[in-house]
Amino acid sequence: MKPRTGLFAAALILLTGPAVAEVYRNVDAQGNVTFSDEPTKGSKAVEVKPVTTVTLPKPQNVRETDKLREEVKREGSVYDSVGFAYPENNQAFHSGSGDIQFEVRSTPGLQAGHKYEVTLDGQPVGQSTSGSVSVRNVFRGTHDARVHIVDENGVQVKTGPAISFTVHRPSVAN
């Protein structure tokens, strides 16, 4: 009898194992969507992607990263300032094509291996060693821009103040 009980238990586990991992989606008459691990009338099985796991770094690696950050801070202190020469803060201007030529400066000038990086509305839009960054087809309206100095590893070593500017572009409506 015991071999049969063990065989029955193994078969039961094999049959119920996949069912436990299933997720079912159901939409009621009012359009409300619910998810459950138990099938109901009208529900459909949903394929669930595997869960992403993150392995935390070892404490000694975190300390090494902190040391690197301290080196970057010391390196970044070489620059007294970085900012936009054009456009100016709160400036409004017309640009039929939406193209903008950002002009940035730093004191002192860039060190070897460093670049200016311009972000527009929080997104990087260009890098330059010359201090001039062109951005094409900027939509009409008010935008925020910021300039950073990045090293050869892409780490920001100095950040300038944010500016706001407004682009006027012709449209069919006006």
Phi and psi in degrees as GROMACS dihedral restraints (atoms count N, CA, C in turn):
[ dihedral_restraints ]
;  ai    aj    ak    al  type     phi  dphi    fc
    3     4     5     6     1   -63.6    20    10
    4     5     6     7     1   -39.0    20    10
    6     7     8     9     1   -61.3    20    10
    7     8     9    10     1   -38.2    20    10
    9    10    11    12     1   -66.3    20    10
   10    11    12    13     1   -40.3    20    10
   12    13    14    15     1   -62.3    20    10
   13    14    15    16     1   -44.0    20    10
   15    16    17    18     1   -63.7    20    10
   16    17    18    19     1   -41.5    20    10
   18    19    20    21     1   -65.9    20    10
   19    20    21    22     1   -40.7    20    10
   21    22    23    24     1   -65.0    20    10
   22    23    24    25     1   -42.2    20    10
   24    25    26    27     1   -64.1    20    10
   25    26    27    28     1   -42.1    20    10
   27    28    29    30     1   -63.5    20    10
   28    29    30    31     1   -43.5    20    10
   30    31    32    33     1   -63.7    20    10
   31    32    33    34     1   -40.4    20    10
   33    34    35    36     1   -63.6    20    10
   34    35    36    37     1   -42.3    20    10
   36    37    38    39     1   -64.5    20    10
   37    38    39    40     1   -43.8    20    10
   39    40    41    42     1   -62.6    20    10
   40    41    42    43     1   -38.5    20    10
   42    43    44    45     1   -74.7    20    10
   43    44    45    46     1   -35.2    20    10
   45    46    47    48     1   -89.2    20    10
   46    47    48    49     1   -18.8    20    10
   48    49    50    51     1   -54.9    20    10
   49    50    51    52     1   -55.7    20    10
   51    52    53    54     1   -64.2    20    10
   52    53    54    55     1   -32.0    20    10
   54    55    56    57     1   -67.0    20    10
   55    56    57    58     1   -32.3    20    10
   57    58    59    60     1   -66.4    20    10
   58    59    60    61     1   -33.4    20    10
   60    61    62    63     1   -84.7    20    10
   61    62    63    64     1    -4.0    20    10
   63    64    65    66     1   -84.4    20    10
   64    65    66    67     1   149.6    20    10
   66    67    68    69     1  -122.7    20    10
   67    68    69    70     1   137.7    20    10
   69    70    71    72     1  -117.6    20    10
   70    71    72    73     1   140.1    20    10
   72    73    74    75     1  -111.3    20    10
   73    74    75    76     1   132.9    20    10
   75    76    77    78     1  -133.3    20    10
   76    77    78    79     1   137.5    20    10
   78    79    80    81     1  -115.9    20    10
   79    80    81    82     1   121.1    20    10
   81    82    83    84     1   -83.9    20    10
   82    83    84    85     1  -177.7    20    10
   84    85    86    87     1   -63.6    20    10
   85    86    87    88     1   -26.7    20    10
   87    88    89    90     1   -88.9    20    10
   88    89    90    91     1     0.6    20    10
   90    91    92    93     1    88.9    20    10
   91    92    93    94     1     7.1    20    10
   93    94    95    96     1   -75.5    20    10
   94    95    96    97     1   133.1    20    10
   96    97    98    99     1  -101.1    20    10
   97    98    99   100     1   131.2    20    10
   99   100   101   102     1  -129.4    20    10
  100   101   102   103     1   151.2    20    10
  102   103   104   105     1  -120.0    20    10
  103   104   105   106     1   144.0    20    10
  105   106   107   108     1  -150.7    20    10
  106   107   108   109     1   162.0    20    10
  108   109   110   111     1   -94.2    20    10
  109   110   111   112     1     3.5    20    10
  111   112   113   114     1  -119.5    20    10
  112   113   114   115     1   130.0    20    10
  114   115   116   117     1   -69.6    20    10
  115   116   117   118     1   142.7    20    10
  117   118   119   120     1  -128.0    20    10
  118   119   120   121     1   171.9    20    10
  120   121   122   123     1   -62.8    20    10
  121   122   123   124     1   125.5    20    10
  123   124   125   126     1    87.2    20    10
  124   125   126   127     1    -3.3    20    10
  126   127   128   129     1   -81.2    20    10
  127   128   129   130     1   156.3    20    10
  129   130   131   132     1  -125.5    20    10
  130   131   132   133     1   142.4    20    10
  132   133   134   135     1   -68.9    20    10
  133   134   135   136     1   139.5    20    10
  135   136   137   138     1  -115.5    20    10
  136   137   138   139     1   134.9    20    10
  138   139   140   141     1   -82.2    20    10
  139   140   141   142     1   122.9    20    10
  141   142   143   144     1  -104.5    20    10
  142   143   144   145     1   128.3    20    10
  144   145   146   147     1   -71.9    20    10
  145   146   147   148     1   155.2    20    10
  147   148   149   150     1   -61.8    20    10
  148   149   150   151     1   149.6    20    10
  150   151   152   153     1   -75.3    20    10
  151   152   153   154     1   135.7    20    10
  153   154   155   156     1   -79.5    20    10
  154   155   156   157     1   131.5    20    10
  156   157   158   159     1  -111.1    20    10
  157   158   159   160     1   148.4    20    10
  159   160   161   162     1  -120.8    20    10
  160   161   162   163     1   128.9    20    10
  162   163   164   165     1   -96.2    20    10
  163   164   165   166     1   123.2    20    10
  165   166   167   168     1   -73.1    20    10
  166   167   168   169     1   145.7    20    10
  168   169   170   171     1   -69.4    20    10
  169   170   171   172     1   157.1    20    10
  171   172   173   174     1   -71.7    20    10
  172   173   174   175     1   149.8    20    10
  174   175   176   177     1   -55.1    20    10
  175   176   177   178     1   -38.4    20    10
  177   178   179   180     1   -65.7    20    10
  178   179   180   181     1   -31.4    20    10
  180   181   182   183     1   -70.4    20    10
  181   182   183   184     1   -34.4    20    10
  183   184   185   186     1   -66.1    20    10
  184   185   186   187     1   -40.6    20    10
  186   187   188   189     1   -62.5    20    10
  187   188   189   190     1   -39.1    20    10
  189   190   191   192     1   -64.4    20    10
  190   191   192   193     1   -38.2    20    10
  192   193   194   195     1   -65.5    20    10
  193   194   195   196     1   -39.7    20    10
  195   196   197   198     1   -62.4    20    10
  196   197   198   199     1   -39.5    20    10
  198   199   200   201     1   -62.4    20    10
  199   200   201   202     1   -41.9    20    10
  201   202   203   204     1   -62.4    20    10
  202   203   204   205     1   -41.0    20    10
  204   205   206   207     1   -62.2    20    10
  205   206   207   208     1   -40.5    20    10
  207   208   209   210     1   -63.1    20    10
  208   209   210   211     1   -39.7    20    10
  210   211   212   213     1   -63.7    20    10
  211   212   213   214     1   -40.6    20    10
  213   214   215   216     1   -63.6    20    10
  214   215   216   217     1   -41.1    20    10
  216   217   218   219     1   -61.5    20    10
  217   218   219   220     1   -44.1    20    10
  219   220   221   222     1   -63.6    20    10
  220   221   222   223     1   -41.4    20    10
  222   223   224   225     1   -65.3    20    10
  223   224   225   226     1   -40.6    20    10
  225   226   227   228     1   -67.4    20    10
  226   227   228   229     1   -23.7    20    10
  228   229   230   231     1   -70.4    20    10
  229   230   231   232     1    -7.9    20    10
  231   232   233   234     1   -64.2    20    10
  232   233   234   235     1   -31.2    20    10
  234   235   236   237     1   -91.7    20    10
  235   236   237   238     1   127.3    20    10
  237   238   239   240     1   -79.0    20    10
  238   239   240   241     1   -39.1    20    10
  240   241   242   243     1  -157.3    20    10
  241   242   243   244     1   158.3    20    10
  243   244   245   246     1  -149.1    20    10
  244   245   246   247     1   138.7    20    10
  246   247   248   249     1  -171.4    20    10
  247   248   249   250     1  -179.3    20    10
  249   250   251   252     1   -89.9    20    10
  250   251   252   253     1   134.4    20    10
  252   253   254   255     1   -89.4    20    10
  253   254   255   256     1   -31.7    20    10
  255   256   257   258     1  -152.9    20    10
  256   257   258   259     1   137.9    20    10
  258   259   260   261     1   -74.4    20    10
  259   260   261   262     1   162.7    20    10
  261   262   263   264     1   -83.7    20    10
  262   263   264   265     1   160.6    20    10
  264   265   266   267     1   -61.8    20    10
  265   266   267   268     1   136.7    20    10
  267   268   269   270     1    64.5    20    10
  268   269   270   271     1    18.9    20    10
  270   271   272   273     1   -79.2    20    10
  271   272   273   274     1   145.5    20    10
  273   274   275   276     1  -123.3    20    10
  274   275   276   277     1   138.0    20    10
  276   277   278   279     1  -153.3    20    10
  277   278   279   280     1   161.4    20    10
  279   280   281   282     1   -93.5    20    10
  280   281   282   283     1   138.1    20    10
  282   283   284   285     1  -147.4    20    10
  283   284   285   286     1   100.2    20    10
  285   286   287   288     1   -57.9    20    10
  286   287   288   289     1   -40.1    20    10
  288   289   290   291     1   -88.9    20    10
  289   290   291   292     1   -14.6    20    10
  291   292   293   294     1    84.6    20    10
  292   293   294   295     1     6.1    20    10
  294   295   296   297     1   -79.9    20    10
  295   296   297   298     1   136.8    20    10
  297   298   299   300     1  -129.0    20    10
  298   299   300   301     1   134.3    20    10
  300   301   302   303     1  -105.7    20    10
  301   302   303   304     1   102.1    20    10
  303   304   305   306     1   -79.9    20    10
  304   305   306   307     1   135.9    20    10
  306   307   308   309     1  -119.1    20    10
  307   308   309   310     1   123.1    20    10
  309   310   311   312     1  -123.9    20    10
  310   311   312   313     1   151.3    20    10
  312   313   314   315     1  -139.5    20    10
  313   314   315   316     1   153.9    20    10
  315   316   317   318     1  -138.5    20    10
  316   317   318   319     1   156.0    20    10
  318   319   320   321     1  -124.3    20    10
  319   320   321   322     1   120.3    20    10
  321   322   323   324     1   -68.7    20    10
  322   323   324   325     1  -179.0    20    10
  324   325   326   327     1   -63.3    20    10
  325   326   327   328     1   174.0    20    10
  327   328   329   330     1   -62.7    20    10
  328   329   330   331     1   142.6    20    10
  330   331   332   333     1   -82.7    20    10
  331   332   333   334     1   161.6    20    10
  333   334   335   336     1   -58.6    20    10
  334   335   336   337     1   135.1    20    10
  336   337   338   339     1    87.0    20    10
  337   338   339   340     1    -8.6    20    10
  339   340   341   342     1   -96.5    20    10
  340   341   342   343     1   155.9    20    10
  342   343   344   345     1  -139.2    20    10
  343   344   345   346     1   156.6    20    10
  345   346   347   348     1   -85.7    20    10
  346   347   348   349     1   137.7    20    10
  348   349   350   351     1  -125.0    20    10
  349   350   351   352     1   126.2    20    10
  351   352   353   354     1  -102.5    20    10
  352   353   354   355     1   133.3    20    10
  354   355   356   357     1  -114.5    20    10
  355   356   357   358     1   140.2    20    10
  357   358   359   360     1  -121.1    20    10
  358   359   360   361     1   119.6    20    10
  360   361   362   363     1    53.0    20    10
  361   362   363   364     1    39.6    20    10
  363   364   365   366     1    85.9    20    10
  364   365   366   367     1    -4.6    20    10
  366   367   368   369     1  -111.4    20    10
  367   368   369   370     1   133.6    20    10
  369   370   371   372     1   -63.7    20    10
  370   371   372   373     1   133.8    20    10
  372   373   374   375     1  -122.1    20    10
  373   374   375   376     1   -10.2    20    10
  375   376   377   378     1   174.5    20    10
  376   377   378   379     1   157.0    20    10
  378   379   380   381     1  -129.2    20    10
  379   380   381   382     1   153.6    20    10
  381   382   383   384     1  -158.9    20    10
  382   383   384   385     1   150.0    20    10
  384   385   386   387     1  -101.2    20    10
  385   386   387   388     1   -12.9    20    10
  387   388   389   390     1   -87.2    20    10
  388   389   390   391     1   -18.8    20    10
  390   391   392   393     1    96.0    20    10
  391   392   393   394     1     5.3    20    10
  393   394   395   396     1  -123.4    20    10
  394   395   396   397     1   124.3    20    10
  396   397   398   399     1  -128.9    20    10
  397   398   399   400     1   121.6    20    10
  399   400   401   402     1   -97.2    20    10
  400   401   402   403     1   135.0    20    10
  402   403   404   405     1  -125.5    20    10
  403   404   405   406     1   128.7    20    10
  405   406   407   408     1   -97.3    20    10
  406   407   408   409     1   149.3    20    10
  408   409   410   411     1    55.4    20    10
  409   410   411   412     1    49.9    20    10
  411   412   413   414     1   -76.8    20    10
  412   413   414   415     1   129.8    20    10
  414   415   416   417     1   -65.8    20    10
  415   416   417   418     1   154.7    20    10
  417   418   419   420     1   -64.2    20    10
  418   419   420   421     1   153.5    20    10
  420   421   422   423     1   120.9    20    10
  421   422   423   424     1  -173.8    20    10
  423   424   425   426     1   -94.2    20    10
  424   425   426   427     1   136.1    20    10
  426   427   428   429     1  -131.9    20    10
  427   428   429   430     1   156.5    20    10
  429   430   431   432     1  -110.1    20    10
  430   431   432   433     1   137.4    20    10
  432   433   434   435     1  -131.4    20    10
  433   434   435   436     1   154.2    20    10
  435   436   437   438     1  -147.4    20    10
  436   437   438   439     1   149.2    20    10
  438   439   440   441     1  -119.5    20    10
  439   440   441   442     1   138.2    20    10
  441   442   443   444     1  -125.0    20    10
  442   443   444   445     1   154.1    20    10
  444   445   446   447     1  -104.3    20    10
  445   446   447   448     1   125.6    20    10
  447   448   449   450     1  -116.5    20    10
  448   449   450   451     1   147.7    20    10
  450   451   452   453     1   -88.3    20    10
  451   452   453   454     1  -174.3    20    10
  453   454   455   456     1   -64.8    20    10
  454   455   456   457     1   -16.7    20    10
  456   457   458   459     1   -94.7    20    10
  457   458   459   460     1     1.0    20    10
  459   460   461   462     1    83.4    20    10
  460   461   462   463     1     9.2    20    10
  462   463   464   465     1   -83.9    20    10
  463   464   465   466     1   131.1    20    10
  465   466   467   468     1   -72.8    20    10
  466   467   468   469     1   122.6    20    10
  468   469   470   471     1  -105.5    20    10
  469   470   471   472     1   -17.3    20    10
  471   472   473   474     1  -156.2    20    10
  472   473   474   475     1   139.1    20    10
  474   475   476   477     1  -126.5    20    10
  475   476   477   478     1   133.9    20    10
  477   478   479   480     1   -89.5    20    10
  478   479   480   481     1   171.5    20    10
  480   481   482   483     1   -68.7    20    10
  481   482   483   484     1   149.6    20    10
  483   484   485   486     1   -74.4    20    10
  484   485   486   487     1   146.8    20    10
  486   487   488   489     1  -123.2    20    10
  487   488   489   490     1   160.7    20    10
  489   490   491   492     1  -125.6    20    10
  490   491   492   493     1   138.8    20    10
  492   493   494   495     1  -147.1    20    10
  493   494   495   496     1   160.0    20    10
  495   496   497   498     1  -121.6    20    10
  496   497   498   499     1   131.5    20    10
  498   499   500   501     1  -103.9    20    10
  499   500   501   502     1   126.2    20    10
  501   502   503   504     1  -104.4    20    10
  502   503   504   505     1   128.0    20    10
  504   505   506   507     1  -130.1    20    10
  505   506   507   508     1   143.9    20    10
  507   508   509   510     1   -67.4    20    10
  508   509   510   511     1   150.2    20    10
  510   511   512   513     1  -138.7    20    10
  511   512   513   514     1   170.2    20    10
  513   514   515   516     1   -64.7    20    10
  514   515   516   517     1   -32.9    20    10
  516   517   518   519     1   -71.5    20    10
  517   518   519   520     1   -26.9    20    10
